[in-house]
């Protein structure tokens, strides 16, 4: 496994652990599915989570990927979650389209 894949796997594991500890007991890492990918984290009905842990922040590309995965999963809400350097998992950033945010708070 490449170093970057190890880093990504570690981030997904930390993220899932955090979600489980904070009220989402069915959250788990999802297996890769190529072009039919449905996000990195499953177990939260109606939600697709794309986990990113990269040196270079590419917001538009990440959102485009999440939107495709949301469509593949038939989910209502999608979010990209990426770590804030040198901070705890709880301080991670959540990136989503405004329409998903409005759906979330409605």
C-alpha positions in Angstrom: 0.0 0.0 0.0 1.4 3.4 -0.9 2.2 6.0 1.7 -0.6 8.3 0.5 -3.1 5.5 0.7 -2.0 4.7 4.2 -2.5 8.3 5.2 -5.9 8.3 3.6 -6.9 5.1 5.3 -5.7 6.4 8.7 -7.8 9.5 8.2 -10.9 7.6 7.3 -10.4 5.3 10.3 -10.1 8.3 12.6 -13.2 10.0 11.1 -15.3 6.8 11.5 -14.1 6.4 15.0 -15.1 9.9 15.8 -18.6 9.5 14.2 -19.2 6.2 16.1 -18.2 7.9 19.4 -20.5 10.8 18.7 -23.8 9.1 18.0 -23.5 7.3 14.7 -22.9 3.7 15.7 -23.3 2.3 12.2 -20.7 4.5 10.5 -18.0 2.5 8.8 -15.5 2.7 5.9 -16.9 1.7 2.6 -15.0 -0.4 0.1 -13.8 1.3 -3.1 -16.2 0.9 -6.1 -14.5 2.6 -9.0 -16.8 4.8 -11.1 -19.8 3.6 -9.1 -18.2 4.9 -5.8 -20.7 6.0 -3.2 -18.4 7.8 -0.8 -15.9 6.7 1.8 -18.1 6.5 4.9 -21.4 4.7 5.1 -23.9 3.9 7.9 -25.6 7.3 8.1 -28.8 7.0 6.1 -29.2 9.6 3.3 -25.7 10.9 3.7 -22.5 10.5 1.6 -19.2 11.4 3.2 -16.1 11.8 1.1 -13.0 11.8 3.3 -9.9 13.6 2.0 -6.5 13.9 3.5 -4.2 15.6 1.0 -1.4 18.1 1.0 -3.1 20.1 -1.7 -6.6 21.4 -1.1 -8.8 21.1 -4.2 -12.2 22.2 -3.1 -14.0 22.2 -6.5 -12.7 18.8 -7.5 -13.6 17.3 -4.1 -17.1 18.7 -4.3 -17.5 17.4 -7.9 -16.4 13.9 -6.7 -18.8 14.0 -3.7 -21.7 15.1 -5.9 -21.1 12.1 -8.2 -20.9 9.8 -5.3 -24.1 11.3 -3.7 -25.9 10.6 -7.0 -24.5 7.0 -7.1 -25.7 6.4 -3.6 -29.1 8.1 -4.1 -28.3 10.2 -1.0 -29.9 13.5 0.0 -26.9 15.1 1.6 -23.2 15.0 0.8 -20.1 16.4 2.5 -16.4 16.3 2.1 -14.5 16.1 5.4 -10.8 16.9 5.6 -8.5 17.3 8.5 -7.1 20.5 9.8 -3.4 20.1 10.1 -2.1 19.6 13.7 -5.6 19.5 15.2 -7.9 16.9 16.6 -10.4 15.1 14.4 -13.2 17.2 15.9 -11.6 20.3 14.4 -11.8 18.9 10.8 -13.4 20.9 8.0 -16.7 20.0 6.4 -17.2 21.1 2.9 -20.6 20.9 1.2 -22.8 22.7 -1.4 -25.2 25.3 -0.1 -28.2 23.3 -1.3 -27.1 20.4 1.0 -26.5 22.7 3.9 -30.0 24.2 3.5 -31.4 20.6 3.3 -29.5 19.7 6.5 -30.8 22.7 8.5 -34.4 22.7 7.2 
